[in-house]
Amino acid sequence: MKIIKNLVSTSKYNIKCPYSMNAEFIVVHNTANDASAKNEIAYMIGNNNQVSFHYAIDDKEIVQGIPENRNTWNAGDGGSGKGNRKGLSIEICYSKSGGNKFIEAEKLAAKFIAFKLKEKGWDISKVMKHQDFSKKYCPHRTLDMGWQRFLNMVQSELNLLNKPSTGSSTEKILYRVQTGAFSKKSNADALLAKVKAAGFDTYMVQSKDGLYKVQVGAYSVKSNADAMAKKLKAKGFNVYITTESGSPVTSSPAPKKTLKVGSKVKVKPGAKTYTGGNLSSFVYNTVYDVIQISGNRVVIGKVKAVTAAIHKDNLLVQ
């Protein structure tokens, strides 16, 4: 696999990678930027910030900036944190705007990660995300599209690398748990949002016939797919299992609801009045009308009967 090396100067080791390291796992990031891999690495090794990563990957190239035997400041878990001291860090480019360039960058990243897993004798359990170490929502777009989906991509690439070069072994079948298929992407977006809100790690693919399909995991063992399908059905979703794959699709974010006079709102659990007073427990389970807005102060009630004044950040628009 071709890797372009643009390694940081040893004079900057004390800033970018002060400790020797034997990597124990891989940490996946999204750049939250729209720069190429070459530009991401050039910027990282050129500044004096204590932020660093081993590789950046875009839709065409893999670029290395830090030697693998040195640590990087990538995971936000401190000077002795495992993410910073034991993780092989990989940034996937073009995640700010997403689209086809990001999808292709993810595909190349999946190939590279599989290559590293095979090289080091690791399995898929060695693939971690930035969020695992510092609770930061990263890799943000990969998480939006489905973390399990990405792990499935890596596993598929690893399966290909581990496939015997001779013999008559057949391609491994994956059982995909699907909750819907739509000709209109907006309908798939709406279902995907509902499935996510129910607590499932979901993603969207587009099949060869053009349908947008919402899926929740792909499993090599059918009983595992059956177990996930049972959980989804218990939440009221229609589910079926398919072995058909598709191309990853970025879901469109749901439009943000605007808070205005007349909006229907609920109070966030545990919130207090605008001046810090306590609220009765029933308030948190009731839908109210917005009667008046003055800066951050929002007066809520039923029709024109005032219930309380609440800070706008403590209200959920319905």
TALIN-V259363 format. One record per backbone hydrogen bond with DSSP energy under -0.5 kcal/mol. NH is the residue of the N-H (numbers start at 1). CO is the residue of the C=O. E is the energy in kcal/mol with one decimal. If there is no record, write none. Layout:
# TALIN-V259363
nh	co	e
NH	CO	E
NH	CO	E
This chain:
# TALIN-V259363
nh	co	e
4	62	-2.9
5	3	-0.5
6	4	-0.5
6	64	-3.0
8	65	-2.7
12	9	-2.2
13	10	-1.4
15	12	-1.3
16	12	-2.9
17	13	-1.8
21	69	-2.2
23	21	-0.5
24	86	-2.9
25	86	-1.1
26	126	-3.1
27	88	-2.4
28	26	-0.5
28	128	-2.1
29	90	-2.6
31	92	-2.2
40	36	-2.4
41	37	-2.4
42	38	-2.4
43	39	-2.4
44	40	-2.2
45	41	-2.7
46	42	-1.1
47	43	-1.3
51	49	-2.0
52	73	-2.0
54	89	-0.5
55	89	-1.9
56	63	-2.5
57	91	-2.6
58	61	-2.2
63	56	-2.8
64	4	-3.1
65	54	-2.8
66	54	-1.1
70	67	-1.6
71	19	-2.5
72	84	-1.1
73	16	-0.6
74	72	-1.2
81	78	-0.9
85	81	-2.0
86	82	-2.9
87	83	-0.8
88	25	-2.7
89	87	-0.8
90	27	-2.6
91	55	-2.6
92	29	-2.0
93	57	-2.9
93	91	-0.6
94	35	-0.6
95	33	-0.5
96	33	-1.7
98	94	-1.2
103	99	-2.2
104	100	-2.6
105	101	-1.9
106	102	-2.8
107	103	-1.9
108	104	-2.2
109	105	-2.5
110	106	-2.6
111	107	-1.9
112	108	-2.4
113	109	-3.0
114	110	-2.2
115	111	-2.2
116	112	-2.3
117	113	-2.6
118	114	-2.4
119	115	-2.3
120	116	-2.2
121	117	-0.8
121	118	-0.6
122	117	-2.7
126	123	-2.0
127	124	-1.9
128	26	-3.2
128	126	-0.8
130	28	-1.9
131	138	-2.1
132	129	-2.0
133	130	-2.0
134	130	-1.4
135	131	-1.5
138	136	-2.4
143	139	-2.7
144	140	-2.2
145	141	-2.2
146	142	-1.0
150	146	-1.6
151	147	-2.4
152	148	-2.4
153	149	-1.7
154	150	-2.3
155	151	-2.9
156	152	-2.5
157	153	-1.9
158	154	-2.6
159	155	-2.7
160	156	-1.8
161	157	-1.9
162	158	-2.1
163	159	-0.7
163	160	-0.6
175	219	-3.8
176	174	-0.7
176	242	-3.6
177	217	-2.1
178	176	-0.7
178	240	-2.8
179	214	-2.9
180	214	-0.9
182	212	-2.5
185	183	-0.5
187	184	-0.6
188	184	-1.3
189	185	-2.9
190	186	-1.9
191	187	-1.9
192	188	-2.8
193	189	-2.2
194	190	-1.6
195	191	-2.5
196	192	-2.5
197	193	-2.3
198	194	-1.2
199	196	-2.1
200	195	-1.8
202	200	-1.0
203	215	-2.1
204	249	-0.6
205	213	-2.3
206	247	-2.5
207	205	-0.5
207	211	-2.2
210	207	-2.0
212	182	-3.6
213	205	-3.4
213	211	-0.6
214	180	-2.3
215	203	-2.5
215	213	-0.6
216	177	-3.3
219	175	-2.5
222	220	-0.6
224	221	-1.0
225	221	-1.3
226	222	-2.7
227	223	-1.9
228	224	-1.9
229	225	-2.5
230	226	-2.0
231	227	-1.6
232	228	-2.2
233	229	-2.4
234	230	-1.9
235	231	-0.8
235	232	-0.8
236	233	-1.8
237	232	-2.1
240	178	-2.2
242	176	-2.6
247	206	-2.4
249	204	-2.4
260	258	-0.6
262	290	-2.3
263	260	-2.6
265	288	-2.7
266	316	-1.9
267	283	-0.5
268	314	-2.7
271	268	-2.2
273	277	-2.7
274	309	-3.2
276	273	-1.8
283	280	-1.4
284	281	-1.0
285	282	-1.2
286	283	-1.3
288	265	-3.2
288	286	-0.5
289	301	-3.4
290	263	-1.8
291	289	-0.7
291	299	-2.9
292	299	-1.5
294	297	-3.0
297	294	-2.1
298	296	-0.6
298	310	-2.5
299	292	-2.8
300	298	-0.5
300	308	-2.8
301	289	-2.0
302	305	-1.9
303	301	-0.6
304	302	-0.7
305	302	-2.6
306	304	-0.7
307	300	-3.2
308	300	-1.5
310	298	-3.1
312	296	-2.3
314	311	-2.2
315	312	-1.4
316	266	-3.0
317	315	-0.6
318	264	-3.1
